[in-house]
Amino acid sequence: MSNHVILSEAKYDMTFDIRLLTLDLSLVTLHFFTFDFGLLMPRVFVAVGSNIDPEKNVSLALGHLAREFRVVDVSTFYCTEPEGRPEQPPYYNGVVEIETPVSAVDLKQHLRQIEGRLGRNRTEDKFAPRPIDLDIVLYCDDNVPPGIEKSDPEISSRAFIAVPLSELAPDLALPDSGRPIKDIASGFAGHSMKPLLEYTRTLRREMEDNRAPMSK
């Protein structure tokens, strides 16, 4: 009888030690992942726009981004008038911040693939209506190869890029001029864009449902 009791206690102790070892290893792995892929990845800001069924397509685009990258934050989205083609339906425009180890060149290809999945066919007509438009507007990494733009030159001239970008990163500066984003956005103080507040809240809830960490 006593031998049986000792054997049971030994078995219990062994199981307990194994569980402790597994827990410790899990913690070490989690810490390493956070350090290596969380803190060292560049901050990237992607402009999102649509004027073909925009309520649906912007949501679908953000869903694709959340599945392929870590979505950090989503700006307010705005209803904006189309440039160059006043007869077209209005756009939904906003900016999304993501973290990714993917290079600027490869990321651009990823974004084009997402556009293709949502029916975008890019042509020479830059004012053509589109189901989705995904463009890198700011790629914060010192290791971008020469000849690759780290910021979109249209940030300074387009309110629908500068204003939502300033909401996410007001203190960042353009790499070419050193001008803070918030200073650029302040120049569009009288813009006529209509904020889509309820739609933005819906998008952020969808990102939370996709388990994409959000800062808001």
C-alpha positions as CSV (number, residue, x, y, z in Angstrom):
1,M,0.0,0.0,0.0
2,S,2.8,2.4,0.9
3,N,4.7,1.6,-2.3
4,H,1.6,2.6,-4.3
5,V,1.3,5.9,-2.5
6,I,5.0,6.8,-3.1
7,L,4.7,5.9,-6.8
8,S,1.6,8.2,-7.1
9,E,3.4,11.1,-5.5
10,A,6.4,10.6,-7.7
11,K,4.2,10.6,-10.8
12,Y,2.5,13.8,-9.6
13,D,5.8,15.6,-9.0
14,M,7.1,14.7,-12.5
15,T,3.9,16.0,-14.1
16,F,4.2,19.2,-12.2
17,D,7.8,19.8,-13.2
18,I,7.1,19.2,-16.8
19,R,4.3,21.7,-16.8
20,L,6.5,24.3,-15.2
21,L,9.2,23.8,-17.8
22,T,6.7,24.1,-20.6
23,L,5.3,27.4,-19.1
24,D,8.8,28.8,-18.8
25,L,9.7,28.0,-22.4
26,S,6.5,29.6,-23.6
27,L,7.2,32.8,-21.8
28,V,10.7,32.9,-23.2
29,T,9.4,32.3,-26.7
30,L,6.7,35.0,-26.3
31,H,9.3,37.6,-25.1
32,F,11.6,36.9,-28.0
33,F,8.8,37.2,-30.6
34,T,7.7,40.5,-29.1
35,F,11.2,41.9,-29.1
36,D,12.3,40.7,-32.5
37,F,9.1,41.4,-34.5
38,G,7.3,44.0,-32.5
39,L,10.0,46.6,-31.7
40,L,12.2,46.4,-34.7
41,M,9.7,46.4,-37.5
42,P,9.3,49.7,-39.4
43,R,6.2,51.9,-39.1
44,V,4.3,51.9,-42.3
45,F,1.4,54.1,-43.3
46,V,-1.0,53.0,-46.1
47,A,-3.5,55.3,-47.7
48,V,-6.8,53.6,-48.5
49,G,-9.4,54.9,-50.9
50,S,-12.4,53.8,-52.9
51,N,-15.3,55.3,-54.9
52,I,-16.9,52.1,-56.2
53,D,-19.0,50.6,-53.4
54,P,-16.6,52.2,-50.9
55,E,-18.4,51.1,-47.7
56,K,-17.9,47.5,-48.7
57,N,-14.5,47.6,-50.4
58,V,-12.7,49.6,-47.8
59,S,-13.8,47.2,-45.1
60,L,-12.7,44.2,-47.3
61,A,-9.3,45.8,-47.9
62,L,-8.7,46.4,-44.2
63,G,-9.6,42.8,-43.6
64,H,-7.0,41.7,-46.1
65,L,-4.4,44.0,-44.5
66,A,-5.2,42.6,-41.0
67,R,-4.7,39.0,-42.2
68,E,-1.4,39.7,-43.9
69,F,0.2,42.3,-41.5
70,R,-0.2,43.7,-38.0
71,V,-2.7,46.6,-38.2
72,V,-1.7,49.1,-35.5
73,D,-4.2,51.9,-36.0
74,V,-6.9,53.1,-38.3
75,S,-7.5,56.9,-38.9
76,T,-10.8,58.6,-39.3
77,F,-12.2,57.9,-42.7
78,Y,-13.6,60.8,-44.8
79,C,-16.0,61.2,-47.6
80,T,-14.2,63.3,-50.3
81,E,-15.0,64.7,-53.7
82,P,-13.2,63.1,-56.6
83,E,-10.3,65.0,-58.1
84,G,-10.4,65.7,-61.8
85,R,-13.7,63.9,-62.4
86,P,-16.5,65.8,-60.6
87,E,-19.1,63.5,-62.3
88,Q,-17.8,60.5,-60.4
89,P,-19.2,59.3,-57.0
90,P,-17.4,60.5,-53.9
91,Y,-14.5,58.6,-52.3
92,Y,-14.0,57.1,-48.9
93,N,-10.4,58.0,-47.8
94,G,-8.3,57.2,-44.8
95,V,-4.9,55.9,-43.6
96,V,-3.9,52.7,-41.8
97,E,-0.8,52.1,-39.9
98,I,0.8,48.7,-40.1
99,E,3.9,46.9,-38.9
100,T,5.6,44.5,-41.2
101,P,9.1,43.1,-41.9
102,V,8.3,43.2,-45.6
103,S,10.5,45.6,-47.6
104,A,8.9,48.7,-49.3
105,V,9.3,47.1,-52.7
106,D,7.7,43.8,-51.7
107,L,5.0,45.5,-49.7
108,K,3.9,47.5,-52.8
109,Q,3.5,44.2,-54.6
110,H,1.4,42.8,-51.7
111,L,-0.9,45.9,-51.9
112,R,-1.3,45.5,-55.6
113,Q,-2.3,41.9,-55.1
114,I,-5.0,42.9,-52.6
115,E,-6.2,45.5,-55.1
116,G,-6.5,42.8,-57.7
117,R,-8.5,40.5,-55.4
118,L,-11.0,43.4,-55.0
119,G,-11.3,44.0,-58.7
120,R,-8.9,46.8,-59.2
121,N,-7.4,47.0,-62.7
122,R,-4.9,49.9,-62.8
123,T,-4.8,51.9,-66.1
124,E,-3.0,55.0,-67.3
125,D,-6.0,57.0,-66.3
126,K,-5.1,58.1,-62.8
127,F,-8.6,59.6,-62.3
128,A,-10.5,56.4,-63.1
129,P,-13.0,55.2,-60.5
130,R,-11.7,52.3,-58.5
131,P,-13.0,49.7,-56.1
132,I,-9.9,50.1,-53.9
133,D,-6.6,52.1,-53.9
134,L,-3.8,51.1,-51.5
135,D,-0.6,53.2,-51.5
136,I,2.3,53.4,-49.2
137,V,2.4,57.1,-48.1
138,L,5.2,56.8,-45.4
139,Y,7.7,53.9,-44.8
140,C,9.7,54.7,-41.7
141,D,12.9,52.7,-42.2
142,D,16.5,53.9,-42.7
143,N,17.3,50.8,-44.7
144,V,15.2,51.6,-47.7
145,P,17.4,51.2,-50.9
146,P,18.3,54.2,-52.9
147,G,15.8,55.1,-55.6
148,I,12.8,53.9,-53.5
149,E,10.6,56.6,-52.1
150,K,10.1,56.6,-48.4
151,S,7.1,59.0,-48.5
152,D,4.4,59.9,-51.1
153,P,5.2,63.2,-52.7
154,E,1.4,64.0,-52.7
155,I,1.2,64.1,-48.9
156,S,1.8,67.9,-49.0
157,S,-0.8,68.6,-51.6
158,R,-3.7,66.3,-50.7
159,A,-5.8,66.8,-47.6
160,F,-7.3,63.3,-47.8
161,I,-3.7,61.9,-47.1
162,A,-2.2,64.6,-44.8
163,V,-5.1,65.0,-42.4
164,P,-5.7,61.3,-41.5
165,L,-1.9,60.7,-41.5
166,S,-1.5,63.5,-39.0
167,E,-4.1,61.9,-36.8
168,L,-2.0,58.8,-36.6
169,A,1.5,60.3,-36.6
170,P,1.5,64.1,-36.0
171,D,5.1,64.3,-34.9
172,L,6.6,62.3,-37.7
173,A,8.4,64.3,-40.3
174,L,8.8,63.8,-44.1
175,P,12.2,62.2,-44.7
176,D,13.0,64.5,-47.6
177,S,12.1,67.9,-46.2
178,G,12.0,67.2,-42.4
179,R,8.6,69.0,-42.3
180,P,6.3,67.6,-39.5
181,I,3.1,65.9,-40.7
182,K,1.1,68.0,-38.3
183,D,2.3,71.2,-40.0
184,I,1.3,69.9,-43.4
185,A,-2.1,68.9,-42.1
186,S,-2.7,72.3,-40.5
187,G,-2.5,73.9,-43.9
188,F,-5.7,72.0,-44.8
189,A,-7.7,73.4,-41.8
190,G,-10.5,74.6,-44.1
191,H,-10.9,71.3,-45.9
192,S,-14.4,70.2,-47.0
193,M,-14.0,66.5,-46.3
194,K,-16.8,64.9,-44.3
195,P,-15.7,62.7,-41.4
196,L,-17.4,59.3,-41.4
197,L,-17.3,58.8,-37.7
198,E,-19.8,55.9,-37.4
199,Y,-18.2,54.1,-40.3
200,T,-14.8,54.5,-38.8
201,R,-16.0,53.0,-35.5
202,T,-17.3,50.1,-37.5
203,L,-13.9,49.6,-39.2
204,R,-12.1,49.6,-35.9
205,R,-14.5,47.1,-34.4
206,E,-13.9,44.8,-37.4
207,M,-10.2,45.1,-36.8
208,E,-10.6,44.1,-33.2
209,D,-12.7,41.1,-34.3
210,N,-9.8,40.1,-36.5
211,R,-7.6,40.3,-33.4
212,A,-5.5,43.0,-35.0
213,P,-4.1,45.0,-32.1
214,M,-5.4,48.6,-32.1
215,S,-4.2,51.6,-30.2
216,K,-7.7,53.1,-30.2
